[in-house]
């Protein structure tokens, strides 16, 4: 499970809770918190280095899924 959340958004606590519950239940979880970022920052602010880093994390996570059998 890939969870991407802005550090300054109302859903931060919920996103962290979902990630922790997934980990507790044995799900592989990658939680990315964009410090100081708003909700959906990679989509609405694609020119920011933080947004580019979030997309890089997402691509790496998805590509890693293909290596598991």
MIRO-762847 format. One record per residue: z negated, y, x negated of N, C-alpha, C in turn. Coordinates in pm, whole numbers, plus 32768, in hexadecimal, padded with zeros to 4 digits. Each point is the difference from the previous one (the first is absolute). Layout:
<rs>
ZYXZYXZYX...
</rs>
This chain:
<rs>
80007F8D7FAC8000807380548000807B7FA68057805E80218008807E7FB77FCD806E805C7F9980477FD47FC4806B804F800D80827FB08045805F803B801780827FC07FC2806A80597FAA80537FC67FB78063804F7FEA807E7FAD8005807180437FE1807E7FBE7F6A80107FF27FD6803A7F937F7180147FE87FC18069805980528055803B7FCE806B805880307FEF808F80007F868031802C7FEB808A7F927FBC80518008801180817F9A7FC980597FFB7F677FFF806D7FBF7FDE80057F6E80047FD37FBE7F7E7FD0804E7FA17FD77FC97F7F7F977F9280107F94801C80477F967F9C800F80347F82804680558011806480387F8C804680597FAF7FA4805380437FB0805A7FBA7FA47FB17FB17F987F98803D7FCC7FAC7FBB7F9D7FBB7F8880417FD38010807A7FBF7F92804780627F8C8017807A801E802880657F988014801A7FB67F7E800E804B7F9380197FC17F7E7F8C7FA67FD77F868031800E7F8A7FB17FD97FF27F838057801B800E80817FF97F8A8058806A7F9A7FDA8075802E7FDC80687FA57FD27FD67FB67F837FCA80487FA07FD17FC07F857F927F9B801F7FA4802680577F937FA7802580357F7D803C806F800B8049803A7F8C804080677FB77FAA800880257F8180577FB87FA3808E80317FF9801D80748039808680397FFB801080507F7F80727FF17FC1801C80547F8C801D808D80327FB480617FD1800A808980328016805F7F8C805A805C8014801280707FA27FE5807F804F7F9580457FDF7FD9807E8040802480737FA38052805B8032802780777FB37FD0807A804D7FA8804D7FC07FCC807B803C803B80757FB3804D80528046803980787FC47F98806E80027FBC80137F917F9480637FFA8034808B80247FBC8041805D80258086802A807B8005805A80347F8C8027807B7FFB804E7FE37FF480958061802B804E7FFB7FF8809280387F7A802F7FF77FEB8083803A7F89803E809880027FEA803A7F907FE480907FE87FEA803E80577F937FB280217F9A803080577F94807C7FCD7FB980147F7E7FEB807B7FD77FBC807E801E80527FF3800180848073801B80558019809580127F96804C80108010808F801D800580577F847FD17FCD7F917FFD804C7F82803C7FAE7F8D807C7FD1800E80397FA17F9F8014803A7F747FFD80827FF08016803E7F7D7F8280017FA97F8E7FDF803B7F8380027FB27FF47F867FA67FC780127F8A7FE87F8D7FA87FA97F9580437FA0802A80527FAA7FA0804680517FAA80618062803D804080557FB5805D80587F9D7FB48037802B7F9280537FA67FAF7FAD7F8B7FCC7F85801D7FD67FA87F957FCF7FE17F9D80707FEB8032807A7FE37FA8807180777FA5801D807980377FFC80777FAD801580107F997F927FE180257F8580077FA27F907F9D7F8C80167F878021802E7F9D7F99801F80337FA2806D803C803A806880347FB1806E80707FA27FD3805C80357FB2806F7FAE7FCE7FCA7F8E7FAB7FA2801D7FA97FC57F977FAD7FBB7F9580527FBC802980697FBD7FA0805680657FA680468067803C803A80667FB28048804B7FA47FA0802580337F8D80457FAB7F9F7FA97F8C7FD57F7E80157FF57FA57F967FDB7FF67F928069801B8022807D7FFE7F9C8069806B7F967FEB807080287FC8806E7FA37FE97FE47F9B7F927F9A80167FAE7FE27FA57F927F9F7F92802A7FCE8007807B7FA27F9A802F804C7F96804E7FD77F857FED80407F92804B7F9D7FC0805D
</rs>
